[in-house]
Amino acid sequence: MTATRTPIDAGVGGKPARAATDPNGPTGRLATWLASTTMENIPPSVREHAKHLLLDGVACALVGAQLPVSRKGVEGITKLDDGGNAQLIGWGGRTTSAPLAAMLNSSFIQGFELDDYHPLAPLHSNSLVIPAMLAAAPHVGRVSGARFLLGAILGYETGPRVGQALGGLEIISRGWHSGPVFGTLSAAASAGTLYGLDAGGFEDALGMAATQSCGLMSAQFESMVKRMQHGFASRNGLTAAALAASGYVGIKRVFEREYGGWLSVFGEGHHPDPGQIYAGLGTLWETDRIAVKAYAAMGLLHAAIDAALQLRFEDKVQADQIERIDIDMPEAAYGHGGWQAVRPLQPIGAQMNVAYALGEGSEQSAPLGRAVIGGLFVATLTTLFVVPAVYSILSGHLKPKHQRDAEIAAAKSLHSSSSS
């Protein structure tokens, strides 16, 4: 599988591809790598894992598309903007504008808390890269499967790298929702790949994505908006890439700026490490570290859930044998999932709380396993039987609108001729 990279400005009116402002700085190194990397540079094992991640992301979107929280989101957003031709996954052809479709499709992937996660720099990559690329695709011409996969991998690589530069899990301990902070840059990298940005264009896109990073972790308690916050980041990264493709100039050297730079602001007082952004580029693949969830719960709770299930099913420990449960957790995991649950406990809160996840640890707790078995069953069926049809769905979705319209018209004409 190959993918030819042609920067959008290359060869247009004799205009050469632009270099990054400082090719040796953190921003310049990442932008240059994004612009020059092809499928031939990516090991086959990384490509295969990325394909699996993409399928899992689409399956999560199909599971989450019709959840009550997703329906409320679609209702509110389409009332605001019912124009545009960007399709919503799992909504039978319903459309909205490209930025808002990216936002909603992301919320579907996040909707049941089954989506992927990176253990060192917490973010949910598929809810960032897939919606941004699906929204961009109709505006850039036909997109091959290889190009789509390349864009996904470059997004998978970007988010964890910039996240580790900020200390990874540490940013959650400070109350930021790490995924939307890191994720604007993931989405910009993926969408920028479809737009064919050169190194200068990627620098602009990263700069505009970085200035839109945001997200409060208090969204995890009772709010529905936790499901949407990666969507904000996907929308913002998409917008940054589209602006860069049009020649809109973004913040230059955004990672290393001392005043108002991304690392200096989000990492103030916490010693960010810009070297993490480019360390091992092209040799150490963050894509391989992205994990698929076994449980519909916050990723930092999975070790505790595994331990509880082992006690129950392998060690055959009975409830009446348990006097108390002590759980050792790292600081970030405790702050994120060790808080005292109080009524009313919303589904999002239950999925973020270790006491609820492990069972009868408090009077209002019940095993999270009971709540997620149905979701896992649906997700499994979706992956086995629905996802194989996704390729044909994507094949039509990734074509430009005028091409899809022409094919539909031709099919209707053929049907009319057959009927007569």
C-alpha positions in Angstrom: 0.0 0.0 0.0 1.4 3.4 -1.0 0.4 7.0 -0.6 1.9 9.8 -2.7 2.4 13.0 -0.8 1.9 16.1 -2.9 1.9 19.3 -0.8 -1.0 21.5 -1.8 1.3 24.4 -2.7 3.8 22.4 -4.7 3.9 23.0 -8.4 1.0 25.6 -8.2 2.0 28.6 -10.3 5.7 27.5 -9.8 5.3 27.9 -6.1 7.7 25.7 -4.2 6.8 23.8 -1.1 7.5 25.9 2.0 9.8 24.9 4.8 9.0 25.4 8.5 10.2 28.7 10.0 12.9 26.9 12.1 13.2 23.3 10.8 15.4 22.4 13.8 13.0 23.5 16.5 10.3 21.3 18.0 7.5 22.8 15.9 9.6 22.7 12.7 10.8 19.1 13.2 7.2 17.9 13.7 5.9 19.9 10.8 8.6 18.7 8.5 8.1 15.1 9.5 4.3 15.4 8.9 4.8 16.8 5.5 7.4 14.3 4.3 6.3 11.0 5.8 4.8 8.4 3.4 3.3 5.0 3.9 6.7 3.5 2.8 8.2 5.1 6.0 5.7 3.3 8.3 6.4 -0.3 9.4 3.7 -2.8 8.3 2.9 -3.7 12.0 2.1 -0.1 12.7 -0.2 0.1 9.6 -2.0 -3.0 10.7 -2.5 -1.7 14.2 -3.8 1.6 12.8 -6.3 -0.3 10.6 -7.6 -2.1 13.7 -7.9 1.2 15.5 -9.8 2.8 12.7 -12.3 -0.1 12.6 -12.7 0.1 16.4 -13.3 3.9 16.1 -16.1 3.4 13.5 -17.7 0.7 15.6 -17.7 3.0 18.6 -19.3 5.7 16.5 -22.1 3.3 15.4 -22.6 2.2 19.0 -22.8 5.7 20.3 -24.7 7.5 17.5 -28.2 6.8 18.8 -27.5 7.1 22.6 -29.8 9.5 24.3 -27.0 12.0 24.9 -26.0 11.8 21.2 -29.6 12.4 20.1 -29.7 15.5 22.3 -26.5 16.7 20.7 -27.8 16.2 17.2 -31.0 17.9 18.0 -29.3 21.0 19.4 -26.7 21.3 16.7 -28.9 20.7 13.7 -31.3 23.3 15.0 -28.4 25.7 15.0 -27.1 24.6 11.6 -29.1 22.3 9.3 -27.1 23.2 6.2 -24.0 21.6 4.7 -23.5 18.1 3.3 -21.2 16.5 5.9 -22.8 13.3 7.0 -23.4 12.1 10.6 -22.4 8.6 11.3 -25.3 6.3 12.0 -28.0 8.9 11.2 -29.2 7.7 7.8 -27.8 10.4 5.7 -28.5 13.3 8.0 -26.1 16.2 7.4 -24.8 19.4 8.8 -21.8 21.6 8.2 -18.3 20.1 8.1 -17.1 21.5 11.4 -20.2 20.6 13.3 -20.3 17.1 11.8 -16.7 16.6 13.1 -17.9 17.7 16.5 -20.9 15.4 16.6 -19.3 12.3 15.0 -16.5 12.7 17.6 -19.2 12.7 20.4 -20.6 9.5 19.0 -17.2 7.8 19.2 -16.8 9.0 22.8 -20.5 8.3 23.6 -20.2 5.0 25.5 -16.7 5.4 26.8 -15.5 2.4 24.8 -13.1 4.2 22.6 -9.3 3.9 22.5 -6.9 5.6 24.8 -3.1 6.3 25.1 -1.8 5.2 28.6 1.0 7.8 28.9 -0.6 10.9 27.3 -4.3 10.4 27.8 -6.5 11.2 24.8 -9.0 9.3 22.6 -7.3 9.5 19.2 -10.1 8.1 17.0 -12.6 10.7 18.3 -10.1 13.3 17.0 -8.8 12.1 13.7 -11.7 10.1 12.1 -14.3 12.9 12.4 -11.8 15.6 11.2 -10.8 13.5 8.1 -14.4 12.5 7.2 -15.4 16.2 7.3 -12.4 17.3 5.3 -12.6 14.5 2.6 -15.4 15.9 0.4 -13.5 19.2 0.1 -10.2 17.8 -1.0 -11.2 15.5 -3.9 -11.2 11.7 -3.8 -9.3 10.3 -0.9 -7.7 6.9 -1.2 -7.7 4.4 1.6 -4.0 4.7 1.8 -4.1 8.5 2.2 -6.8 8.1 4.9 -4.8 5.6 6.8 -1.7 7.8 6.5 -3.6 10.7 7.9 -4.9 8.6 10.8 -1.4 7.4 11.7 0.1 10.9 11.6 -2.7 12.1 13.9 -2.1 9.1 16.2 1.5 10.1 16.4 1.1 13.8 17.0 -1.3 13.9 20.0 0.7 11.6 22.3 3.9 13.3 21.5 2.8 16.8 22.3 0.9 15.4 25.3 4.1 13.8 26.7 5.9 17.1 26.2 3.4 18.5 28.7 3.9 15.7 31.2 1.2 13.4 30.0 -1.0 12.3 33.0 0.2 15.3 35.0 -2.0 17.7 33.2 -5.1 15.7 34.3 -3.9 16.1 37.9 -4.1 19.9 37.3 -7.7 19.7 36.2 -7.3 20.0 32.4 -9.1 17.5 30.2 -6.0 16.3 28.5 -7.6 14.9 25.3 -9.0 18.2 24.1 -5.8 20.0 25.1 -3.6 17.6 23.1 -6.2 16.7 20.5 -6.6 19.8 18.5 -3.0 19.0 17.2 -3.9 15.4 16.4 -6.9 16.5 14.3 -4.9 19.2 12.5 -2.2 16.7 11.6 -4.7 14.2 10.2 -6.8 16.8 8.3 -3.7 18.5 7.1 -2.6 15.3 5.5 -5.7 15.1 3.4 -5.3 18.8 2.5 -1.7 18.0 1.4 0.0 20.6 3.5 3.7 21.3 3.2 5.9 21.9 6.2 5.1 25.6 6.3 1.4 24.7 6.1 1.6 22.2 8.9 3.4 24.8 11.0 0.5 27.2 10.4 -2.1 24.5 11.1 -0.4 23.4 14.4 -0.2 27.0 15.5 -3.9 27.6 14.9 -4.8 24.3 16.5 -2.7 25.0 19.5 -4.4 28.3 20.2 -7.7 26.5 20.4 -6.7 23.9 22.9 -9.0 23.8 26.0 -11.0 21.5 28.2 -11.9 21.3 31.9 -11.9 17.9 33.6 -14.8 18.8 35.8 -16.9 17.8 32.8 -16.6 14.2 34.1 -19.0 14.4 37.0 -22.6 15.1 35.9 -22.2 16.9 32.6 -23.0 15.5 29.2 -20.3 17.7 27.7 -17.5 15.3 28.5 -18.7 13.3 25.5 -18.4 16.4 23.3 -15.1 17.9 24.3 -12.9 15.8 22.0 -15.4 16.9 19.4 -14.5 20.5 20.1 -10.9 19.6 19.5 -11.6 17.7 16.3 -13.6 20.6 14.9 -10.8 23.0 15.9 -8.1 21.0 14.3 -10.1 20.6 11.2 -10.7 24.3 11.0 -7.0 25.0 11.6 -6.0 22.7 8.7 -8.6 24.2 6.3 -7.4 27.7 7.1 -3.7 26.7 6.6 -4.6 25.1 3.3 -6.1 28.5 2.1 -2.9 30.3 3.1 -4.0 31.7 6.4 -0.9 32.2 8.6 -0.9 30.6 12.0 1.3 31.0 15.1 4.9 30.2 14.1 7.1 28.1 16.4 4.0 27.6 18.6 5.6 25.0 20.9 8.8 26.8 21.7 7.6 30.4 22.1 8.5 31.6 25.6 5.7 34.2 25.7 2.3 32.8 24.9 3.6 29.5 23.4 1.7 26.3 23.9 4.2 24.6 26.2 5.0 27.7 28.2 1.3 28.4 28.9 -0.1 24.9 29.5 3.2 23.8 31.2 3.8 26.9 33.3 5.6 25.9 36.5 5.7 22.2 35.5 8.8 21.9 33.4 7.5 20.8 29.9 9.9 18.9 27.8 9.8 20.0 24.1 12.2 17.2 23.1 9.3 14.7 23.6 7.6 16.1 20.5 10.3 14.9 18.1 12.1 12.2 20.1 12.2 9.0 18.0 10.2 10.4 15.1 10.0 7.7 12.5 11.5 5.0 14.7 9.4 5.0 17.9 5.7 4.7 17.0 3.2 6.0 19.5 0.5 4.4 17.4 1.6 1.0 18.8 0.8 2.3 22.3 -2.8 3.2 21.6 -5.0 0.6 23.3 -8.5 -0.5 22.7 -10.7 -0.6 25.7 -12.0 -3.9 27.2 -14.5 -2.0 29.5 -16.8 1.0 29.0 -15.0 2.9 31.7 -12.2 5.5 32.0 -8.9 3.8 30.9 -7.1 4.5 34.2 -9.6 2.2 36.0 -9.0 -0.8 33.8 -6.2 -2.2 36.0 -8.4 -2.2 39.0 -11.3 -3.7 37.1 -9.0 -6.5 35.9 -7.9 -7.2 39.4 -11.5 -7.4 40.7 -12.5 -9.7 37.9 -9.5 -11.9 38.7 -10.5 -12.1 42.3 -14.0 -13.0 41.4 -13.6 -15.5 38.6 -10.1 -16.9 39.0 -9.6 -16.8 42.7 -13.3 -17.4 43.4 -13.4 -14.8 46.2 -17.0 -14.4 47.5 -18.6 -11.1 48.5 -19.1 -12.3 52.1 -15.3 -12.9 52.4 -14.5 -9.3 51.7 -14.3 -6.9 54.7 -12.9 -3.9 52.8 -11.2 -3.1 49.5 -8.0 -1.0 49.3 -7.0 0.3 45.9 -3.6 1.8 45.2 -3.7 4.3 42.4 -1.3 6.8 40.9 -2.0 10.5 41.6 -3.6 11.2 38.2 -5.8 8.2 38.3 -6.9 9.0 41.9 -7.8 12.6 41.0 -9.6 11.4 37.9 -11.4 8.4 39.3 -10.9 8.2 43.0 -13.4 11.0 44.0 -16.3 10.3 46.4 -19.4 9.5 44.4 -22.6 11.2 45.5 -26.2 10.9 44.3 -27.5 11.5 41.7 -24.7 9.7 39.9 -24.9 10.1 36.1 -23.6 7.5 33.7 -20.6 9.6 32.9 -19.7 9.8 36.6 -20.2 6.1 37.1 -17.8 5.4 34.2 -15.2 7.7 35.8 -15.4 6.4 39.4 -13.3 3.5 40.7 -15.7 2.7 43.7 -18.6 2.3 41.3 -16.5 0.3 38.8 -15.4 -2.2 41.4 -18.8 -2.9 42.9 -20.3 -2.8 46.4 -17.7 -0.3 47.7 -20.4 2.2 48.8 -24.1 2.1 49.4 -24.9 3.5 46.0 -22.4 1.5 44.0 -23.1 -1.5 41.8 -20.7 -3.5 39.6 -20.0 -1.6 36.5 -19.7 -4.9 34.7 -23.5 -5.2 34.8 -23.8 -1.9 33.1 -21.3 -2.6 30.4 -22.0 -6.2 29.3 -24.8 -5.0 27.0 -22.6 -2.4 25.5 -19.8 -4.8 24.9 -22.2 -7.3 23.3 -23.5 -4.6 21.0 -20.0 -3.4 20.2 -18.9 -7.0 19.4 -21.8 -7.6 17.1 -21.2 -4.2 15.5 -17.5 -5.0 14.9 -18.2 -8.4 13.5 -21.2 -7.7 11.3 -21.6 -4.0 10.8 -18.0 -2.8 10.3 -17.4 -5.0 7.2 -20.0 -2.8 5.5 -18.2 0.4 6.6 -15.7 0.2 3.7 -18.6 0.6 1.2 -20.0 3.4 3.3 -16.7 5.2 3.4 -16.1 4.6 -0.3 -19.2 6.7 -1.0 -18.7 9.2 1.7 -15.1 10.0 0.7 -16.1 11.0 -2.8 -16.7 14.6 -3.6 -20.4 15.6 -3.4 -20.7 16.3 -7.1 -19.4 12.8 -7.9 -21.8 11.2 -5.4 -24.7 13.2 -6.8 -23.8 12.1 -10.4 -23.7 8.4 -9.3 -27.1 8.7 -7.6 -28.6 10.4 -10.6 -27.2 7.6 -12.9 -28.6 4.9 -10.7 -32.1 6.5 -10.7 -32.0 6.8 -14.5 -31.1 3.1 -14.8 -33.9 2.2 -12.4 -36.4 4.2 -14.5 -35.2 2.6 -17.7 -35.6 -0.8 -16.2 -39.1 -0.1 -14.9 -40.3 1.1 -18.3 
